[in-house]
């Protein structure tokens, strides 16, 4: 599992780093930690456009996104 911690960054950094993780780790589960609802929505949109499933868990101070690769 790959973890991308982009708490403290505003868009587009969370999307750029998530895209890099997806590109470098195809077929891996990716966990993304974000602070804002805007970042959560943008990262979710990117993942879904790549065929990933997205599970969102609200955490104190942000969100934990679990991105499942296509076909899983």
Buried (B, 14 or more C-beta within 10 A) or exposed (E): EBEBEBBEBEBEEBBEBBBEBBEEBEEBBBBBBBBBEEBBBBBBEBBEEBEBBBEBEEEEEBBBBBBBBEEE
